[in-house]
Amino acid sequence: MQYHHQYKRCHRQKDKAFVVYPNPSSSGKIYLLSRISSNEKYNLSLLNLQGIEIYKNEFLPMEGAQYFIEIPEKINPGEYILQIKNKCNVQIEKLIIK
């Protein structure tokens, strides 16, 4: 019963937990603004359009905090998928790197 309650809480979120900007990015840098706080680590992955993970990082979100991500120079300009998730939430964004 307790698990069921937690499951509902995890999937009730309507607004995005993170704001990703700038998009498109021409500087090789992106920022995440957290709208949530969590005691649970989130995984951030950058995937190419074939679904292959090309960058990965972990962080502990705090509401109002801004996180800086420097895109590795080896990543070519193009379209990518940014995935931010923990065990019960996922946010997926299309990211354009110029």
C-alpha positions in Angstrom: 0.0 0.0 0.0 2.8 2.4 0.8 4.5 1.7 -2.5 1.3 2.5 -4.4 1.0 5.9 -2.7 4.6 6.6 -3.6 4.0 5.6 -7.2 1.1 8.1 -7.5 3.3 10.9 -6.0 6.0 10.2 -8.5 3.8 10.5 -11.5 1.6 13.5 -10.5 4.1 16.1 -11.6 2.7 18.2 -14.5 5.3 20.9 -14.8 8.8 20.2 -15.9 11.2 19.7 -13.0 14.1 21.4 -14.9 14.4 24.3 -17.3 17.1 23.7 -19.9 18.7 26.8 -21.6 19.9 28.1 -24.0 18.5 25.8 -26.6 19.9 25.9 -29.2 23.4 26.2 -27.6 26.2 27.8 -29.6 28.7 28.2 -26.8 29.1 24.5 -25.9 27.5 25.2 -22.5 24.0 24.5 -21.2 22.3 25.3 -17.9 19.7 23.5 -15.9 17.5 25.4 -13.5 16.0 23.1 -10.9 12.4 23.6 -9.9 12.6 20.7 -7.4 14.6 19.5 -4.5 15.3 15.8 -3.9 17.2 13.6 -1.6 17.6 11.2 -4.5 20.3 11.6 -7.2 19.3 12.3 -10.8 21.1 11.0 -13.8 21.7 13.4 -16.7 22.5 11.8 -20.1 23.1 13.3 -23.5 22.2 10.8 -26.3 22.6 11.0 -30.0 19.6 10.4 -32.2 20.5 6.7 -32.4 20.1 6.5 -28.6 23.8 6.1 -27.8 24.8 7.8 -24.6 27.7 10.2 -25.3 27.7 12.1 -22.0 26.6 11.2 -18.4 26.6 12.9 -15.0 24.8 12.7 -11.7 23.5 15.4 -9.4 21.4 16.1 -6.4 18.8 18.7 -7.4 18.0 21.6 -5.1 15.1 23.9 -5.9 16.3 27.2 -7.4 19.8 25.9 -8.1 21.3 26.4 -11.5 23.6 23.7 -12.9 26.2 24.3 -15.5 27.1 21.6 -18.1 30.0 22.0 -20.4 29.5 20.0 -23.6 32.7 18.1 -24.4 34.5 19.5 -27.5 34.4 16.0 -29.2 30.6 16.3 -29.6 29.7 17.6 -33.0 27.0 20.2 -33.8 23.6 18.7 -34.3 20.5 17.4 -32.6 20.7 15.4 -29.4 18.4 14.1 -26.6 18.9 15.3 -23.1 17.5 12.9 -20.5 17.2 13.7 -16.8 15.8 11.0 -14.6 15.7 9.2 -11.3 13.9 6.0 -10.4 10.4 7.4 -10.8 10.7 10.6 -12.9 12.0 11.3 -16.4 12.3 14.5 -18.4 13.4 14.4 -22.0 14.4 17.4 -24.0 15.5 17.8 -27.6 18.8 19.8 -27.5 20.4 21.5 -30.4 24.2 22.1 -30.4 25.5 24.6 -32.9 
